[in-house]
Amino acid sequence: MPRNVSPLLPATQRRLAELGHRLRLARLRRGLSAEHVAERAGMARKTLAAVERGAPGATMGAYAAVLQVLQLDAGLDGLAADDALGRMLQDTVGLPARARRRAPSNPPGSPLEPPLPAASGAGADEGPASADPGSLSTDALLDVLRKPPGT
């Protein structure tokens, strides 16, 4: 029985399709059959075909398993690594008490970045992403998050 998948914006659908195409090309460049990759990834051939099509219903784990088999999984570290808007909101509004309690410490060399410093000097007025978080109202920042996709 197919799972319900939230509709994606066209740009996101395109990115998934391009990812699937790149995974298929990587498999072919390595001379690996679809059956072999599917078996090593622990999935059905049909699931691999969905991943290579960029199907939004394929799980993140399925994409990660294929990346691992193709030895391309190091790129997963970059996913959602830069959250400028989230850091700006954190610096302006602060984390809820519950999130503060559970936040992991960042050991030296951790890929997690510290909060953005306040913008100053040249280029500080280039828009919300580079603005001083204190100069933006909390309501304005939260409105950005509440805005429906595609508007």
C-alpha positions in Angstrom: 0.0 0.0 0.0 1.6 3.3 -1.0 2.4 5.8 1.7 1.1 9.3 1.5 3.9 11.8 0.7 3.5 15.5 1.2 3.6 17.3 -2.1 7.0 18.8 -2.9 7.7 22.1 -4.5 8.8 21.8 -8.2 12.3 22.9 -7.4 12.6 20.2 -4.7 11.2 17.5 -7.0 13.8 18.6 -9.6 16.6 18.3 -7.1 15.5 14.8 -6.1 15.3 13.8 -9.8 18.8 15.2 -10.4 20.1 13.3 -7.3 18.6 10.1 -8.6 20.1 10.6 -12.0 23.6 11.3 -10.5 23.3 8.1 -8.4 22.4 6.1 -11.5 25.4 7.6 -13.4 27.7 6.8 -10.5 26.5 3.2 -10.5 27.0 2.9 -14.2 30.4 4.5 -14.1 31.4 1.8 -11.6 30.1 -0.9 -13.8 27.7 -2.2 -11.1 24.4 -3.7 -12.1 21.2 -2.5 -10.5 20.7 -6.0 -9.0 24.1 -5.9 -7.3 23.7 -2.4 -5.8 20.2 -3.2 -4.6 21.4 -6.4 -2.9 24.4 -4.6 -1.3 22.1 -1.8 -0.1 19.6 -4.3 1.3 16.7 -3.2 -0.8 14.5 -4.5 -3.6 15.5 -3.7 -7.2 12.2 -1.7 -7.4 13.3 0.5 -4.5 16.6 1.2 -6.2 14.7 2.1 -9.3 12.7 4.6 -7.3 15.8 6.1 -5.8 17.4 6.4 -9.2 14.2 8.2 -10.4 14.4 10.6 -7.5 11.0 9.4 -6.1 9.9 11.5 -3.1 8.4 8.3 -1.5 11.8 6.6 -1.2 13.1 6.9 2.3 16.1 8.9 3.3 17.6 5.6 4.5 17.2 4.1 1.0 19.1 7.1 -0.5 21.8 6.8 2.2 22.2 3.1 1.6 22.7 3.6 -2.1 25.2 6.4 -1.4 27.1 4.1 1.0 27.3 1.3 -1.5 28.6 3.7 -4.1 31.1 5.2 -1.5 29.5 8.6 -1.8 28.0 8.8 1.7 30.6 11.3 3.0 28.5 14.0 1.3 25.7 13.4 3.9 27.7 15.5 6.4 26.9 18.6 4.4 23.1 18.1 4.5 21.5 20.9 6.5 24.9 21.9 7.9 24.4 25.6 7.3 21.3 26.9 9.0 21.8 30.6 8.8 18.1 31.4 9.4 17.9 29.0 12.4 21.0 30.4 13.9 19.7 34.0 13.4 16.4 33.0 15.2 18.4 31.3 17.9 20.5 34.4 18.5 17.5 36.7 18.5 14.8 34.6 20.2 16.9 32.0 22.0 16.3 28.3 22.2 13.3 27.0 24.1 14.2 25.7 27.6 13.6 22.1 26.4 16.0 22.5 23.4 18.7 24.1 25.6 18.7 21.1 28.0 19.1 18.6 25.2 21.6 20.5 23.0 24.8 18.5 22.7 28.1 20.2 23.4 30.3 21.0 20.5 33.7 19.3 21.0 36.7 20.8 19.2 36.7 19.9 15.6 32.9 19.4 15.6 31.2 20.1 12.2 28.6 22.2 14.2 29.2 25.9 13.8 28.9 28.4 16.6 26.2 31.1 16.3 26.7 33.8 13.7 28.4 37.0 15.1 26.5 40.2 14.7 27.0 41.7 11.2 28.9 45.0 11.0 30.9 47.0 8.6 30.6 46.7 4.8 27.8 44.5 3.5 25.9 44.5 6.8 22.8 45.9 5.1 22.5 43.3 2.4 19.3 41.8 3.7 18.0 39.5 6.5 20.6 36.8 6.0 23.5 39.2 6.7 21.7 41.6 9.0 22.4 42.1 12.7 19.9 39.6 14.3 19.1 42.3 16.9 17.9 44.7 14.3 15.1 42.3 13.1 12.0 41.9 15.1 11.1 38.5 16.5 7.7 38.7 14.8 9.3 39.4 11.4 11.6 36.4 11.7 8.8 34.1 12.8 6.6 35.4 10.0 9.2 34.1 7.5 8.9 30.6 9.1 5.1 30.6 9.2 4.7 31.7 5.5 3.2 28.9 3.4 5.7 27.4 0.9 5.6 28.9 -2.6 4.3 32.4 -1.5 
